[in-house]
Amino acid sequence: MHYSYGLEIINLEQLKEMYYEPGLLQKLLGFNRQPLRPVVAIGNIKLQPEILEQKIEPNTTNLKIKLKNRGGGIGRVEVRINGSELISDARR
């Protein structure tokens, strides 16, 4: 399942940390008196970086990428090959 944000498709797993509320139904029905935690309105979410460019440098095995910050910042950039992590943080 996914959420559409304009032309952007966001996997629900990406939103879980921000929006998952354990016991939500019990809280809404009044069986659990704990307050709902504050969340950011879905229309104000900050998107992950966009990959602008990727190229392999001639005569090397170096891959260069350019990322565009779309409000969510640029954190750790993992490099994976066939699902296996090769570099844990490629920002340097």
Biopython code that builds the backbone (N, CA, C, O; Angstrom):
import numpy as np
from Bio.PDB.StructureBuilder import StructureBuilder

atoms = [
    (1, "MET", "N", (0.837, -1.167, 0.000)),
    (1, "MET", "CA", (0.000, 0.000, 0.000)),
    (1, "MET", "C", (0.888, 1.239, 0.000)),
    (1, "MET", "O", (2.043, 1.197, 0.423)),
    (2, "HIS", "N", (0.327, 2.330, -0.480)),
    (2, "HIS", "CA", (1.090, 3.566, -0.556)),
    (2, "HIS", "C", (0.173, 4.775, -0.387)),
    (2, "HIS", "O", (-1.053, 4.661, -0.391)),
    (3, "TYR", "N", (0.806, 5.924, -0.239)),
    (3, "TYR", "CA", (0.107, 7.197, -0.132)),
    (3, "TYR", "C", (0.587, 8.073, -1.280)),
    (3, "TYR", "O", (1.787, 8.141, -1.548)),
    (4, "SER", "N", (-0.335, 8.742, -1.956)),
    (4, "SER", "CA", (0.034, 9.659, -3.037)),
    (4, "SER", "C", (0.087, 11.074, -2.485)),
    (4, "SER", "O", (-0.873, 11.553, -1.881)),
    (5, "TYR", "N", (1.203, 11.729, -2.695)),
    (5, "TYR", "CA", (1.427, 13.100, -2.236)),
    (5, "TYR", "C", (1.779, 13.915, -3.473)),
    (5, "TYR", "O", (2.947, 14.009, -3.852)),
    (6, "GLY", "N", (0.775, 14.498, -4.093)),
    (6, "GLY", "CA", (0.985, 15.125, -5.401)),
    (6, "GLY", "C", (1.309, 14.029, -6.399)),
    (6, "GLY", "O", (0.548, 13.071, -6.538)),
    (7, "LEU", "N", (2.416, 14.158, -7.086)),
    (7, "LEU", "CA", (2.860, 13.119, -8.018)),
    (7, "LEU", "C", (3.787, 12.111, -7.345)),
    (7, "LEU", "O", (4.246, 11.163, -7.982)),
    (8, "GLU", "N", (4.056, 12.313, -6.073)),
    (8, "GLU", "CA", (4.975, 11.459, -5.323)),
    (8, "GLU", "C", (4.230, 10.265, -4.727)),
    (8, "GLU", "O", (3.147, 10.425, -4.164)),
    (9, "ILE", "N", (4.804, 9.077, -4.849)),
    (9, "ILE", "CA", (4.262, 7.871, -4.225)),
    (9, "ILE", "C", (5.117, 7.573, -2.993)),
    (9, "ILE", "O", (6.336, 7.434, -3.102)),
    (10, "ILE", "N", (4.486, 7.477, -1.829)),
    (10, "ILE", "CA", (5.202, 7.223, -0.584)),
    (10, "ILE", "C", (4.710, 5.907, -0.004)),
    (10, "ILE", "O", (3.516, 5.736, 0.243)),
    (11, "ASN", "N", (5.630, 4.981, 0.214)),
    (11, "ASN", "CA", (5.312, 3.695, 0.817)),
    (11, "ASN", "C", (4.844, 3.945, 2.250)),
    (11, "ASN", "O", (5.445, 4.747, 2.965)),
    (12, "LEU", "N", (3.782, 3.267, 2.671)),
    (12, "LEU", "CA", (3.255, 3.482, 4.026)),
    (12, "LEU", "C", (4.288, 3.165, 5.103)),
    (12, "LEU", "O", (4.250, 3.748, 6.186)),
    (13, "GLU", "N", (5.201, 2.259, 4.819)),
    (13, "GLU", "CA", (6.252, 1.932, 5.785)),
    (13, "GLU", "C", (7.098, 3.170, 6.104)),
    (13, "GLU", "O", (7.604, 3.308, 7.218)),
    (14, "GLN", "N", (7.249, 4.064, 5.127)),
    (14, "GLN", "CA", (8.016, 5.286, 5.341)),
    (14, "GLN", "C", (7.301, 6.239, 6.304)),
    (14, "GLN", "O", (7.948, 7.066, 6.946)),
    (15, "LEU", "N", (6.000, 6.131, 6.405)),
    (15, "LEU", "CA", (5.215, 7.026, 7.257)),
    (15, "LEU", "C", (4.948, 6.445, 8.643)),
    (15, "LEU", "O", (4.441, 7.143, 9.521)),
    (16, "LYS", "N", (5.283, 5.180, 8.842)),
    (16, "LYS", "CA", (4.932, 4.493, 10.085)),
    (16, "LYS", "C", (5.498, 5.186, 11.322)),
    (16, "LYS", "O", (4.783, 5.371, 12.307)),
    (17, "GLU", "N", (6.758, 5.566, 11.282)),
    (17, "GLU", "CA", (7.379, 6.189, 12.453)),
    (17, "GLU", "C", (6.676, 7.492, 12.835)),
    (17, "GLU", "O", (6.552, 7.814, 14.016)),
    (18, "MET", "N", (6.217, 8.236, 11.830)),
    (18, "MET", "CA", (5.570, 9.523, 12.097)),
    (18, "MET", "C", (4.116, 9.379, 12.529)),
    (18, "MET", "O", (3.632, 10.169, 13.339)),
    (19, "TYR", "N", (3.407, 8.368, 11.994)),
    (19, "TYR", "CA", (1.953, 8.335, 12.170)),
    (19, "TYR", "C", (1.387, 7.111, 12.885)),
    (19, "TYR", "O", (0.217, 7.135, 13.266)),
    (20, "TYR", "N", (2.149, 6.059, 13.082)),
    (20, "TYR", "CA", (1.601, 4.875, 13.745)),
    (20, "TYR", "C", (1.298, 5.201, 15.203)),
    (20, "TYR", "O", (2.153, 5.714, 15.925)),
    (21, "GLU", "N", (0.106, 4.906, 15.618)),
    (21, "GLU", "CA", (-0.340, 5.174, 16.993)),
    (21, "GLU", "C", (-0.852, 3.866, 17.592)),
    (21, "GLU", "O", (-1.966, 3.446, 17.278)),
    (22, "PRO", "N", (-0.057, 3.207, 18.456)),
    (22, "PRO", "CA", (-0.532, 1.980, 19.081)),
    (22, "PRO", "C", (-1.810, 2.247, 19.881)),
    (22, "PRO", "O", (-1.894, 3.238, 20.606)),
    (23, "GLY", "N", (-2.794, 1.370, 19.747)),
    (23, "GLY", "CA", (-4.041, 1.505, 20.493)),
    (23, "GLY", "C", (-4.917, 2.649, 20.017)),
    (23, "GLY", "O", (-5.719, 3.169, 20.793)),
    (24, "LEU", "N", (-4.787, 3.051, 18.768)),
    (24, "LEU", "CA", (-5.540, 4.198, 18.253)),
    (24, "LEU", "C", (-7.048, 4.002, 18.390)),
    (24, "LEU", "O", (-7.745, 4.909, 18.846)),
    (25, "LEU", "N", (-7.556, 2.849, 18.007)),
    (25, "LEU", "CA", (-8.999, 2.625, 18.073)),
    (25, "LEU", "C", (-9.511, 2.733, 19.511)),
    (25, "LEU", "O", (-10.545, 3.356, 19.753)),
    (26, "GLN", "N", (-8.795, 2.131, 20.468)),
    (26, "GLN", "CA", (-9.199, 2.216, 21.870)),
    (26, "GLN", "C", (-9.203, 3.664, 22.357)),
    (26, "GLN", "O", (-10.080, 4.058, 23.126)),
    (27, "LYS", "N", (-8.232, 4.450, 21.914)),
    (27, "LYS", "CA", (-8.171, 5.858, 22.309)),
    (27, "LYS", "C", (-9.333, 6.638, 21.709)),
    (27, "LYS", "O", (-9.945, 7.464, 22.387)),
    (28, "LEU", "N", (-9.637, 6.382, 20.448)),
    (28, "LEU", "CA", (-10.734, 7.093, 19.790)),
    (28, "LEU", "C", (-12.092, 6.729, 20.378)),
    (28, "LEU", "O", (-12.991, 7.567, 20.440)),
    (29, "LEU", "N", (-12.238, 5.472, 20.811)),
    (29, "LEU", "CA", (-13.505, 5.020, 21.383)),
    (29, "LEU", "C", (-13.620, 5.315, 22.879)),
    (29, "LEU", "O", (-14.661, 5.057, 23.483)),
    (30, "GLY", "N", (-12.556, 5.855, 23.479)),
    (30, "GLY", "CA", (-12.604, 6.236, 24.885)),
    (30, "GLY", "C", (-12.244, 5.134, 25.861)),
    (30, "GLY", "O", (-12.362, 5.337, 27.069)),
    (31, "PHE", "N", (-11.804, 3.963, 25.384)),
    (31, "PHE", "CA", (-11.414, 2.874, 26.286)),
    (31, "PHE", "C", (-10.015, 3.084, 26.852)),
    (31, "PHE", "O", (-9.664, 2.501, 27.878)),
    (32, "ASN", "N", (-9.236, 3.895, 26.202)),
    (32, "ASN", "CA", (-7.887, 4.221, 26.659)),
    (32, "ASN", "C", (-7.831, 5.742, 26.783)),
    (32, "ASN", "O", (-8.050, 6.454, 25.803)),
    (33, "ARG", "N", (-7.543, 6.233, 27.968)),
    (33, "ARG", "CA", (-7.581, 7.675, 28.234)),
    (33, "ARG", "C", (-6.275, 8.391, 27.886)),
    (33, "ARG", "O", (-6.185, 9.612, 28.021)),
    (34, "GLN", "N", (-5.268, 7.649, 27.441)),
    (34, "GLN", "CA", (-4.014, 8.309, 27.063)),
    (34, "GLN", "C", (-4.264, 9.239, 25.877)),
    (34, "GLN", "O", (-5.009, 8.890, 24.961)),
    (35, "PRO", "N", (-3.646, 10.415, 25.889)),
    (35, "PRO", "CA", (-3.861, 11.347, 24.777)),
    (35, "PRO", "C", (-3.155, 10.870, 23.506)),
    (35, "PRO", "O", (-2.168, 10.136, 23.554)),
    (36, "LEU", "N", (-3.688, 11.305, 22.388)),
    (36, "LEU", "CA", (-3.016, 11.040, 21.118)),
    (36, "LEU", "C", (-1.759, 11.893, 21.058)),
    (36, "LEU", "O", (-1.752, 13.032, 21.524)),
    (37, "ARG", "N", (-0.715, 11.350, 20.493)),
    (37, "ARG", "CA", (0.515, 12.133, 20.387)),
    (37, "ARG", "C", (0.386, 13.130, 19.242)),
    (37, "ARG", "O", (-0.344, 12.875, 18.285)),
    (38, "PRO", "N", (1.080, 14.256, 19.323)),
    (38, "PRO", "CA", (1.000, 15.243, 18.240)),
    (38, "PRO", "C", (1.716, 14.728, 16.997)),
    (38, "PRO", "O", (2.774, 14.106, 17.093)),
    (39, "VAL", "N", (1.140, 14.989, 15.847)),
    (39, "VAL", "CA", (1.756, 14.590, 14.576)),
    (39, "VAL", "C", (1.702, 15.761, 13.599)),
    (39, "VAL", "O", (0.892, 16.677, 13.742)),
    (40, "VAL", "N", (2.570, 15.706, 12.620)),
    (40, "VAL", "CA", (2.604, 16.710, 11.555)),
    (40, "VAL", "C", (1.466, 16.421, 10.588)),
    (40, "VAL", "O", (1.226, 15.264, 10.244)),
    (41, "ALA", "N", (0.767, 17.450, 10.149)),
    (41, "ALA", "CA", (-0.302, 17.260, 9.157)),
    (41, "ALA", "C", (0.284, 16.613, 7.907)),
    (41, "ALA", "O", (1.369, 16.987, 7.461)),
    (42, "ILE", "N", (-0.423, 15.654, 7.349)),
    (42, "ILE", "CA", (0.086, 14.896, 6.203)),
    (42, "ILE", "C", (0.444, 15.807, 5.028)),
    (42, "ILE", "O", (1.329, 15.472, 4.240)),
    (43, "GLY", "N", (-0.223, 16.943, 4.898)),
    (43, "GLY", "CA", (0.091, 17.878, 3.820)),
    (43, "GLY", "C", (1.375, 18.656, 4.040)),
    (43, "GLY", "O", (1.844, 19.352, 3.140)),
    (44, "ASN", "N", (1.952, 18.540, 5.244)),
    (44, "ASN", "CA", (3.179, 19.276, 5.567)),
    (44, "ASN", "C", (4.392, 18.374, 5.727)),
    (44, "ASN", "O", (5.400, 18.797, 6.292)),
    (45, "ILE", "N", (4.317, 17.142, 5.243)),
    (45, "ILE", "CA", (5.452, 16.239, 5.414)),
    (45, "ILE", "C", (6.625, 16.695, 4.560)),
    (45, "ILE", "O", (6.452, 17.294, 3.498)),
    (46, "LYS", "N", (7.800, 16.404, 5.041)),
    (46, "LYS", "CA", (9.037, 16.741, 4.340)),
    (46, "LYS", "C", (9.474, 15.518, 3.542)),
    (46, "LYS", "O", (9.583, 14.420, 4.087)),
    (47, "LEU", "N", (9.716, 15.708, 2.277)),
    (47, "LEU", "CA", (10.050, 14.592, 1.398)),
    (47, "LEU", "C", (11.525, 14.227, 1.467)),
    (47, "LEU", "O", (12.372, 15.044, 1.828)),
    (48, "GLN", "N", (11.810, 12.977, 1.110)),
    (48, "GLN", "CA", (13.182, 12.488, 1.042)),
    (48, "GLN", "C", (13.891, 13.143, -0.143)),
    (48, "GLN", "O", (13.234, 13.676, -1.037)),
    (49, "PRO", "N", (15.228, 13.109, -0.158)),
    (49, "PRO", "CA", (15.965, 13.732, -1.260)),
    (49, "PRO", "C", (15.614, 13.115, -2.615)),
    (49, "PRO", "O", (15.230, 11.950, -2.714)),
    (50, "GLU", "N", (15.759, 13.925, -3.635)),
    (50, "GLU", "CA", (15.564, 13.465, -5.012)),
    (50, "GLU", "C", (16.941, 13.238, -5.626)),
    (50, "GLU", "O", (17.848, 14.048, -5.439)),
    (51, "ILE", "N", (17.098, 12.137, -6.360)),
    (51, "ILE", "CA", (18.351, 11.882, -7.064)),
    (51, "ILE", "C", (18.309, 12.676, -8.362)),
    (51, "ILE", "O", (17.485, 12.406, -9.236)),
    (52, "LEU", "N", (19.202, 13.660, -8.484)),
    (52, "LEU", "CA", (19.230, 14.507, -9.670)),
    (52, "LEU", "C", (20.099, 13.920, -10.771)),
    (52, "LEU", "O", (19.770, 14.009, -11.953)),
    (53, "GLU", "N", (21.202, 13.325, -10.371)),
    (53, "GLU", "CA", (22.164, 12.849, -11.360)),
    (53, "GLU", "C", (22.925, 11.667, -10.784)),
    (53, "GLU", "O", (23.245, 11.637, -9.596)),
    (54, "GLN", "N", (23.207, 10.706, -11.630)),
    (54, "GLN", "CA", (24.069, 9.597, -11.238)),
    (54, "GLN", "C", (24.881, 9.185, -12.450)),
    (54, "GLN", "O", (24.342, 8.975, -13.537)),
    (55, "LYS", "N", (26.176, 9.074, -12.249)),
    (55, "LYS", "CA", (27.040, 8.686, -13.361)),
    (55, "LYS", "C", (28.265, 7.966, -12.827)),
    (55, "LYS", "O", (28.725, 8.226, -11.715)),
    (56, "ILE", "N", (28.778, 7.068, -13.631)),
    (56, "ILE", "CA", (30.027, 6.375, -13.312)),
    (56, "ILE", "C", (31.142, 7.154, -13.985)),
    (56, "ILE", "O", (31.087, 7.433, -15.183)),
    (57, "GLU", "N", (32.150, 7.500, -13.203)),
    (57, "GLU", "CA", (33.270, 8.254, -13.757)),
    (57, "GLU", "C", (34.045, 7.371, -14.728)),
    (57, "GLU", "O", (34.264, 6.193, -14.445)),
    (58, "PRO", "N", (34.463, 7.920, -15.868)),
    (58, "PRO", "CA", (35.188, 7.130, -16.871)),
    (58, "PRO", "C", (36.461, 6.508, -16.294)),
    (58, "PRO", "O", (37.173, 7.131, -15.507)),
    (59, "ASN", "N", (36.727, 5.277, -16.698)),
    (59, "ASN", "CA", (37.939, 4.530, -16.324)),
    (59, "ASN", "C", (38.083, 4.311, -14.820)),
    (59, "ASN", "O", (39.196, 4.119, -14.330)),
    (60, "THR", "N", (36.965, 4.337, -14.078)),
    (60, "THR", "CA", (37.001, 4.076, -12.635)),
    (60, "THR", "C", (35.778, 3.242, -12.268)),
    (60, "THR", "O", (34.930, 2.936, -13.106)),
    (61, "THR", "N", (35.717, 2.895, -11.016)),
    (61, "THR", "CA", (34.517, 2.227, -10.500)),
    (61, "THR", "C", (33.739, 3.179, -9.599)),
    (61, "THR", "O", (32.878, 2.748, -8.832)),
    (62, "ASN", "N", (34.044, 4.478, -9.691)),
    (62, "ASN", "CA", (33.386, 5.486, -8.854)),
    (62, "ASN", "C", (32.025, 5.859, -9.418)),
    (62, "ASN", "O", (31.884, 6.122, -10.612)),
    (63, "LEU", "N", (31.036, 5.879, -8.554)),
    (63, "LEU", "CA", (29.691, 6.316, -8.909)),
    (63, "LEU", "C", (29.448, 7.652, -8.230)),
    (63, "LEU", "O", (29.581, 7.765, -7.011)),
    (64, "LYS", "N", (29.094, 8.664, -9.012)),
    (64, "LYS", "CA", (28.796, 9.988, -8.457)),
    (64, "LYS", "C", (27.302, 10.212, -8.531)),
    (64, "LYS", "O", (26.666, 9.940, -9.550)),
    (65, "ILE", "N", (26.748, 10.716, -7.431)),
    (65, "ILE", "CA", (25.330, 11.066, -7.426)),
    (65, "ILE", "C", (25.173, 12.471, -6.876)),
    (65, "ILE", "O", (25.973, 12.928, -6.059)),
    (66, "LYS", "N", (24.129, 13.151, -7.336)),
    (66, "LYS", "CA", (23.765, 14.455, -6.795)),
    (66, "LYS", "C", (22.359, 14.328, -6.239)),
    (66, "LYS", "O", (21.460, 13.805, -6.898)),
    (67, "LEU", "N", (22.181, 14.812, -5.017)),
    (67, "LEU", "CA", (20.888, 14.749, -4.348)),
    (67, "LEU", "C", (20.345, 16.152, -4.140)),
    (67, "LEU", "O", (21.102, 17.096, -3.911)),
    (68, "LYS", "N", (19.022, 16.281, -4.223)),
    (68, "LYS", "CA", (18.356, 17.558, -3.975)),
    (68, "LYS", "C", (17.528, 17.425, -2.703)),
    (68, "LYS", "O", (16.674, 16.544, -2.605)),
    (69, "ASN", "N", (17.778, 18.291, -1.737)),
    (69, "ASN", "CA", (17.019, 18.309, -0.493)),
    (69, "ASN", "C", (15.617, 18.838, -0.787)),
    (69, "ASN", "O", (15.462, 19.943, -1.308)),
    (70, "ARG", "N", (14.596, 18.044, -0.452)),
    (70, "ARG", "CA", (13.211, 18.460, -0.676)),
    (70, "ARG", "C", (12.487, 18.714, 0.636)),
    (70, "ARG", "O", (11.278, 18.510, 0.745)),
    (71, "GLY", "N", (13.251, 19.164, 1.639)),
    (71, "GLY", "CA", (12.648, 19.546, 2.908)),
    (71, "GLY", "C", (12.908, 18.581, 4.040)),
    (71, "GLY", "O", (12.877, 18.983, 5.203)),
    (72, "GLY", "N", (13.162, 17.327, 3.740)),
    (72, "GLY", "CA", (13.385, 16.338, 4.779)),
    (72, "GLY", "C", (14.836, 16.203, 5.186)),
    (72, "GLY", "O", (15.164, 15.426, 6.083)),
    (73, "GLY", "N", (15.714, 16.960, 4.530)),
    (73, "GLY", "CA", (17.139, 16.888, 4.830)),
    (73, "GLY", "C", (17.803, 15.735, 4.098)),
    (73, "GLY", "O", (17.146, 14.910, 3.463)),
    (74, "ILE", "N", (19.109, 15.703, 4.204)),
    (74, "ILE", "CA", (19.880, 14.612, 3.614)),
    (74, "ILE", "C", (20.675, 13.988, 4.739)),
    (74, "ILE", "O", (21.665, 14.549, 5.210)),
    (75, "GLY", "N", (20.233, 12.833, 5.156)),
    (75, "GLY", "CA", (20.911, 12.112, 6.225)),
    (75, "GLY", "C", (21.896, 11.117, 5.649)),
    (75, "GLY", "O", (22.477, 11.333, 4.586)),
    (76, "ARG", "N", (22.068, 10.048, 6.354)),
    (76, "ARG", "CA", (22.986, 8.992, 5.951)),
    (76, "ARG", "C", (22.582, 8.462, 4.576)),
    (76, "ARG", "O", (21.410, 8.164, 4.348)),
    (77, "VAL", "N", (23.542, 8.342, 3.663)),
    (77, "VAL", "CA", (23.286, 7.846, 2.312)),
    (77, "VAL", "C", (23.920, 6.465, 2.193)),
    (77, "VAL", "O", (25.142, 6.337, 2.123)),
    (78, "GLU", "N", (23.080, 5.436, 2.170)),
    (78, "GLU", "CA", (23.569, 4.061, 2.065)),
    (78, "GLU", "C", (23.779, 3.687, 0.610)),
    (78, "GLU", "O", (22.997, 4.066, -0.262)),
    (79, "VAL", "N", (24.851, 2.937, 0.357)),
    (79, "VAL", "CA", (25.092, 2.377, -0.973)),
    (79, "VAL", "C", (24.927, 0.873, -0.845)),
    (79, "VAL", "O", (25.614, 0.226, -0.054)),
    (80, "ARG", "N", (24.012, 0.324, -1.627)),
    (80, "ARG", "CA", (23.732, -1.111, -1.580)),
    (80, "ARG", "C", (23.864, -1.723, -2.962)),
    (80, "ARG", "O", (23.524, -1.100, -3.968)),
    (81, "ILE", "N", (24.359, -2.945, -2.999)),
    (81, "ILE", "CA", (24.415, -3.724, -4.233)),
    (81, "ILE", "C", (23.669, -5.016, -3.974)),
    (81, "ILE", "O", (24.030, -5.788, -3.086)),
    (82, "ASN", "N", (22.622, -5.246, -4.757)),
    (82, "ASN", "CA", (21.768, -6.427, -4.589)),
    (82, "ASN", "C", (21.284, -6.575, -3.147)),
    (82, "ASN", "O", (21.211, -7.689, -2.627)),
    (83, "GLY", "N", (20.957, -5.465, -2.509)),
    (83, "GLY", "CA", (20.415, -5.495, -1.158)),
    (83, "GLY", "C", (21.442, -5.535, -0.047)),
    (83, "GLY", "O", (21.087, -5.372, 1.121)),
    (84, "SER", "N", (22.707, -5.747, -0.377)),
    (84, "SER", "CA", (23.757, -5.797, 0.641)),
    (84, "SER", "C", (24.426, -4.434, 0.759)),
    (84, "SER", "O", (24.805, -3.827, -0.243)),
    (85, "GLU", "N", (24.566, -3.962, 1.991)),
    (85, "GLU", "CA", (25.171, -2.652, 2.218)),
    (85, "GLU", "C", (26.655, -2.682, 1.900)),
    (85, "GLU", "O", (27.401, -3.496, 2.446)),
    (86, "LEU", "N", (27.079, -1.792, 1.015)),
    (86, "LEU", "CA", (28.483, -1.678, 0.640)),
    (86, "LEU", "C", (29.134, -0.520, 1.396)),
    (86, "LEU", "O", (30.246, -0.653, 1.908)),
    (87, "ILE", "N", (28.437, 0.614, 1.462)),
    (87, "ILE", "CA", (28.924, 1.800, 2.180)),
    (87, "ILE", "C", (27.782, 2.284, 3.071)),
    (87, "ILE", "O", (26.662, 2.484, 2.602)),
    (88, "SER", "N", (28.075, 2.471, 4.361)),
    (88, "SER", "CA", (27.003, 2.855, 5.282)),
    (88, "SER", "C", (26.674, 4.346, 5.219)),
    (88, "SER", "O", (25.548, 4.739, 5.525)),
    (89, "ASP", "N", (27.634, 5.179, 4.827)),
    (89, "ASP", "CA", (27.363, 6.617, 4.700)),
    (89, "ASP", "C", (28.266, 7.206, 3.627)),
    (89, "ASP", "O", (29.464, 7.387, 3.843)),
    (90, "ALA", "N", (27.689, 7.502, 2.477)),
    (90, "ALA", "CA", (28.456, 7.978, 1.319)),
    (90, "ALA", "C", (28.427, 9.492, 1.175)),
    (90, "ALA", "O", (28.738, 10.009, 0.102)),
    (91, "ARG", "N", (28.064, 10.213, 2.223)),
    (91, "ARG", "CA", (27.998, 11.677, 2.110)),
    (91, "ARG", "C", (29.369, 12.317, 2.024)),
    (91, "ARG", "O", (29.476, 13.468, 1.601)),
    (92, "ARG", "N", (30.387, 11.633, 2.398)),
    (92, "ARG", "CA", (31.741, 12.219, 2.397)),
    (92, "ARG", "C", (32.376, 12.109, 1.047)),
    (92, "ARG", "O", (33.511, 12.548, 0.862)),
]
sb = StructureBuilder()
sb.init_structure("model")
sb.init_model(0)
sb.init_chain("A")
sb.init_seg("    ")
for serial, (resi, resn, name, xyz) in enumerate(atoms, 1):
    if name == "N":
        sb.init_residue(resn, " ", resi, " ")
    sb.init_atom(name, np.array(xyz, "f"), 0.0, 1.0, " ", f" {name:<3s}", serial, name[0])
structure = sb.get_structure()
